[in-house]
Amino acid sequence: MKLLRWLAMLALGFLGISSVVGAVPMILDPDGTPWQMPQTLLDPSPFHSYLLPGIILFIVNGVLSIAALIGVVRRDPWHGGWVVLQGVVLAAWLLVEIAMIRHVWGVHYFYLGLAVLMIVSGVLLKRERQPASTKSASALDPRATLE
C-alpha cells in the first residue's frame, strides 16, 4: 500500500522535524525563554531546566524518527517495526511528560494521534511484508503463526 507507506513517512518526517525544531532552543537556552515556557512548569518534575528534556526530545523523537524514516524510504525489511517503535516511544514520551508537568494541552492530543497513526501504519506495514504463505496460513488458522 503506497498510501500507508506515505502516511508513515509523512508522520515520521513531521515528528522528526518538529522535535528537532522544538529541542534545539531548549538545549541552547534551557531556561525556557524561546518557547515562553516558565521554569515553574518543571516544578513537579525532577528537572530544573529544559536542557535534559531537550536532549532527550532531540534523540528519542528527533533522531530516532529520522532513522525510522530512512528505513521506510529504503524499504528496510524491519521498517514497519521501526514505525511501530517510534509510535510507542512518542506515546510514552507524551504520557511521561503529562504525568511530570501535570497538565494537558491540545498539542498533546495531536501528537498522541500521530503516535496512534504511526503504530497502526507500522503494524499494517509489517503485515504487508509477511510472506504469502504466512498470510494465508494465519488467515485460516490463528495458531499457525505460533508454530
C-alpha positions in Angstrom: 0.0 0.0 0.0 1.6 3.1 -1.2 -0.7 5.4 0.8 0.1 3.6 4.0 3.8 4.0 3.4 3.4 7.7 2.5 1.4 8.3 5.7 4.1 6.7 7.8 6.8 8.7 6.0 4.8 12.0 6.5 4.2 11.3 10.2 7.9 10.3 10.8 9.2 13.3 8.9 6.9 15.7 10.7 7.8 14.3 14.1 11.5 14.4 13.3 11.5 18.0 12.1 9.2 19.3 14.8 11.2 17.5 17.5 14.5 19.0 16.3 12.9 22.4 16.0 11.4 22.1 19.5 14.5 20.6 21.1 17.3 22.8 19.8 16.0 26.0 21.5 15.5 24.0 24.8 19.1 22.9 24.6 20.6 26.3 23.6 18.5 28.3 26.1 17.4 25.9 28.8 15.5 28.5 30.9 12.5 28.1 28.5 12.7 31.7 27.1 12.5 30.8 23.4 9.2 29.0 23.7 8.0 31.2 26.6 7.8 28.2 28.9 8.1 29.2 32.5 10.5 27.3 34.7 7.7 26.7 37.2 6.2 24.3 34.6 9.1 22.0 35.6 8.4 22.2 39.4 6.6 18.9 39.7 9.3 17.2 37.6 12.8 16.1 38.5 14.2 18.7 36.0 15.5 22.1 37.0 15.9 23.4 33.4 14.8 22.3 29.9 18.3 21.1 28.9 17.9 17.4 29.7 14.3 17.2 28.4 15.6 19.0 25.2 18.4 16.5 24.7 16.0 13.5 25.3 13.4 15.0 22.9 16.1 15.6 20.3 17.3 12.0 20.5 14.2 9.9 21.0 11.7 11.8 18.9 14.1 13.7 16.5 16.9 11.3 15.7 15.0 8.1 16.1 12.1 9.2 13.9 14.5 10.4 11.2 16.3 7.0 11.3 12.9 5.2 11.1 12.0 7.5 8.1 15.2 6.5 6.3 14.3 2.8 6.9 10.8 3.3 5.4 12.3 5.2 2.4 14.8 2.4 1.8 12.1 -0.2 2.4 14.3 -1.8 5.1 12.9 -5.3 6.0 12.2 -4.0 9.5 10.7 -0.6 8.5 7.2 -1.5 9.8 8.7 -2.4 13.2 10.7 0.9 13.3 7.4 2.9 12.7 5.7 1.0 15.5 8.6 1.6 17.8 8.6 5.3 17.1 4.9 5.5 17.7 5.3 3.7 21.1 8.2 5.9 22.0 6.2 9.1 21.2 3.2 7.9 23.2 5.5 7.0 26.1 7.2 10.4 25.9 3.8 12.2 25.9 2.4 10.2 28.8 5.6 10.7 30.9 5.6 14.5 30.1 1.9 14.8 31.0 2.5 12.9 34.3 5.5 15.1 35.1 4.1 18.5 34.4 0.6 17.6 35.5 -1.0 19.4 32.6 -2.5 18.5 29.2 -2.6 20.9 26.2 -4.3 20.4 22.8 -0.9 19.7 21.3 -0.6 16.6 23.4 -3.8 15.2 21.8 -2.4 16.0 18.3 0.9 14.2 19.0 -0.9 11.3 20.6 -3.0 10.9 17.5 0.3 11.0 15.5 1.6 8.2 17.7 -1.5 6.1 17.1 -1.2 6.7 13.4 2.4 5.5 13.5 1.6 2.4 15.5 -1.3 1.4 13.2 0.5 2.1 10.0 3.6 0.3 11.3 1.6 -2.8 12.2 -0.1 -2.8 8.8 3.3 -2.3 7.0 4.6 -5.2 9.0 1.7 -7.4 7.8 2.2 -6.3 4.3 5.8 -7.5 4.3 4.8 -11.1 5.5 5.4 -13.9 3.0 2.2 -15.0 1.2 2.4 -18.5 2.8 2.3 -17.0 6.3 -0.6 -14.7 5.5 -2.8 -17.4 4.1 -1.9 -19.9 6.8 -2.6 -17.3 9.6 -5.9 -16.4 7.9 -7.1 -20.0 8.1 -5.6 -20.9 11.4 -4.6 -18.4 14.0 -2.3 -21.0 15.7 -0.2 -21.3 12.5 1.8 -18.2 13.5 2.6 -19.7 16.8 4.3 -22.8 15.4 
